[in-house]
Amino acid sequence: MSINNLISGILSGDNRSIARAISIVESADIKTREKIIKEIYNRGNAKIIGITGPPGVGKSTIIGNIAPMLSDYGKISILAVDPASPFSGGSILGNRIRMQETLSKKNIFMRSTSNRLYNGGLSEYSWDIIKIMEASGSDFIILETVGSGQSDIDIMNIADITCVVLAPGLGDEIQAIKSGIMEIGDIFIVNKIDREGSYIAIKDIRETLNLGNKIKTPVIGINSINKENYDKFLDYIIKWDKKNYKKKYIGKLKQIIIEDIYNKYSCYIDNMEYDENTLKKDPYTVAEAIIKNMNEIIDK
């Protein structure tokens, strides 16, 4: 399939073309990726809904429940990021297994992707994949991060609305992550309120938010078994009208520049002789020498 045909397929909402384009973005060289994004950049204007939170709080279940409800208001796409093994680099992509059957009945497009050990809770190409989904005519795009901790806050640079999912029994963990992920939520969802201690968890979260001057931030307790209070969650998403244009743009701009610089300098790093004399030098001095040599080559 040619790039032009691929782009035509994306713009017409063809799922096969969308899936193919995402695969290319994840595996092709930067020039091919660049060509696709340039052609579709100003197409679409979806609301990006970020779903993040620690492992095991039920993020995938929530998405599986809320997406069909949201589909009554427009076309839905889902990007679920799964963790890669730090040893093999592989990923099970379990989110797709859990949700695919339910979502396909509502004609909801879903893609799972590995984070490829990329820090921040997302994958390196999350922004690009979202642009493809936007161009395909999606009105809402749900973006699920890997199970996140204190520092996994990249979602705030891509999503228009960031939903932090927590669960009963996380009292100590809430304290541990309050200086990170607790600061980025536009709405907090306490899942599994049928469990003991759920209302204590809601109280703890509200107190943490009050200390951080986020008094007006909603905290909603939900039950994913009987969908209790899902209507409140849905209503909040529908009414949200803030767009995160600037952070999304700046975040991707930084990534492109860093990637380009790394590609230019990495060969010098990889091809160096790391003998005893080199290892005795501090890395700041060696890096300065590499950059100086590279700049001299560019100037010539």
Long-range contacts (C-beta under 8 A, 24 or more apart in sequence): 3-32, 3-35, 3-36, 3-39, 6-36, 7-36, 7-39, 7-40, 10-40, 10-132, 10-135, 10-136, 11-40, 11-43, 11-135, 11-136, 11-137, 13-75, 13-136, 13-137, 14-136, 15-109, 18-109, 18-132, 18-133, 18-136, 19-111, 21-132, 22-111, 22-113, 22-129, 22-132, 25-125, 25-128, 25-129, 25-132, 26-113, 26-123, 26-125, 26-129, 30-259, 30-260, 30-263, 33-125, 33-128, 36-128, 36-132, 37-128, 37-131, 40-131, 40-132, 40-134, 40-135, 41-131, 43-134, 43-135, 44-131, 44-133, 44-134, 44-135, 44-136, 44-137, 44-138, 45-134, 46-77, 46-130, 46-133, 46-134, 46-138, 46-139, 46-140, 46-141, 47-139, 47-140, 47-141, 47-160, 47-161, 47-237, 47-240, 48-130, 48-141, 48-143, 48-158, 48-159, 48-160, 48-161, 48-244, 48-248, 49-140, 49-141, 49-142, 49-143, 49-159, 49-160, 49-161, 49-163, 49-237, 50-143, 50-145, 50-155, 50-156, 50-158, 50-159, 50-161, 50-162, 50-163, 51-142, 51-143, 51-144, 51-145, 51-163, 51-165, 52-121, 52-144, 52-145, 52-148, 52-152, 52-155, 52-162, 52-163, 52-164, 52-165, 52-181, 52-184, 53-145, 53-147, 53-148, 53-164, 53-165, 53-166, 53-181, 53-189, 54-147, 54-148, 54-149, 54-166, 54-167, 54-170, 54-173, 54-177, 55-147, 56-147, 56-167, 57-165, 57-166, 57-167, 57-170, 57-191, 57-192, 58-165, 58-167, 58-191, 58-192, 58-224, 59-144, 59-145, 59-147, 59-165, 60-94, 60-95, 60-98, 60-99, 60-144, 61-98, 61-191, 61-224, 62-165, 62-189, 62-191, 62-222, 62-224, 63-99, 63-142, 63-144, 64-98, 64-99, 64-102, 64-103, 65-224, 65-227, 65-230, 66-142, 66-230, 66-233, 66-234, 66-237, 67-99, 67-103, 67-106, 67-108, 67-142, 68-102, 68-103, 68-105, 68-106, 68-108, 69-230, 69-234, 70-140, 70-142, 70-234, 70-237, 70-238, 71-106, 71-107, 71-108, 73-139, 73-140, 73-238, 74-138, 74-139, 74-140, 75-137, 75-138, 75-139, 75-140, 76-106, 76-108, 76-109, 76-138, 76-139, 76-140, 76-141, 76-142, 77-108, 77-109, 77-110, 77-111, 77-133, 77-136, 77-138, 77-140, 77-141, 77-142, 78-103, 78-108, 78-109, 78-110, 78-111, 78-141, 78-142, 78-143, 78-144, 79-110, 79-111, 79-112, 79-113, 79-126, 79-129, 79-130, 79-133, 79-141, 79-142, 79-143, 79-144, 80-110, 80-111, 80-112, 80-113, 80-144, 81-112, 81-113, 81-114, 81-115, 81-121, 81-122, 81-123, 81-126, 81-143, 81-144, 81-145, 81-146, 82-112, 82-113, 82-114, 82-115, 82-146, 83-114, 83-115, 83-146, 83-147, 84-114, 84-115, 84-116, 84-117, 86-117, 89-116, 89-117, 90-114, 91-115, 91-116, 95-144, 109-133, 109-136, 109-138, 115-146, 119-151, 119-152, 119-154, 120-151, 120-152, 120-153, 120-154, 120-155, 121-145, 121-146, 121-148, 121-152, 121-153, 121-154, 121-155, 122-146, 122-154, 122-155, 122-158, 124-255, 126-154, 126-158, 127-158, 127-248, 127-251, 127-252, 127-255, 130-158, 140-237, 148-181, 149-177, 149-180, 149-181, 150-176, 150-177, 150-179, 150-180, 150-181, 151-180, 152-180, 152-181, 153-180, 153-181, 153-183, 153-184, 154-251, 155-184, 156-184, 156-244, 156-247, 157-244, 157-247, 157-248, 157-250, 157-251, 158-244, 158-247, 158-248, 158-251, 159-244, 160-240, 160-242, 160-243, 160-244, 161-186, 161-187, 161-237, 161-240, 161-242, 162-186, 162-187, 163-187, 163-188, 163-189, 163-233, 164-188, 164-189, 165-189, 165-191, 166-190, 166-191, 166-201, 166-205, 167-191, 167-192, 167-195, 167-201, 168-192, 168-193, 168-195, 168-196, 168-197, 168-198, 168-200, 168-201, 169-195, 169-197, 169-201, 170-201, 171-200, 171-201, 171-204, 174-201, 174-204, 174-205, 174-208, 175-208, 178-208, 178-211, 178-212, 182-208, 182-209, 182-212, 183-212, 183-214, 185-214, 185-217, 186-217, 186-240, 187-217, 187-218, 187-219, 187-220, 187-233, 187-236, 188-217, 188-218, 188-219, 188-220, 189-220, 189-221, 189-222, 189-233, 190-219, 190-220, 190-221, 190-222, 191-222, 191-223, 191-224, 192-223, 192-224, 193-221, 193-222, 193-223, 193-228, 193-229, 194-223, 194-225, 264-294, 265-290, 265-291, 265-294, 268-293, 268-294
